[in-house]
Amino acid sequence: MNELGELLRELRGKRSLRSVAEKTGLSHSYISDLEKGKRRGTNTPLHPSPEVLKKLGSAYEYPYDKLLKIAGYVEEVETIDLERLLKNKTLRWGDEVLDESERKRAIDMLNLLFQNNKDN
């Protein structure tokens, strides 16, 4: 089994393939093939579309973005802990040194900017 297939099997737990099929609109045989990572009959690798992953994520209450990463659609984005990175640094606005509350707001703004950039 592949990593995605193992995860899908784990997420399904004791639920039947048919019950998940009803919830997702996918066939139970297709879900079984996804768990095995191969198409039955041809034994070729099976790569679900993002739409299929969205349906499964919803049915299993599992984050869609994590399924996309595991399936290889998106790369893992490194996060930066700006607070730790800037811990012992003096932050300035022009010639003025930021006090603690201004420093916190500046770090929050930088985090927001980085988050918006990562989402685009």
Secondary structure, DSSP 8 states (H G I E B T S, - for coil): --HHHHHHHHHHTTS-HHHHHHHHSS-HHHHHHHHHTB-TTT--B----HHHHHHHHHHHT--HHHHHHHTTSS-------HHHHTTT---EETTEE--HHHHHHHHHHHHHHHHHHHH-
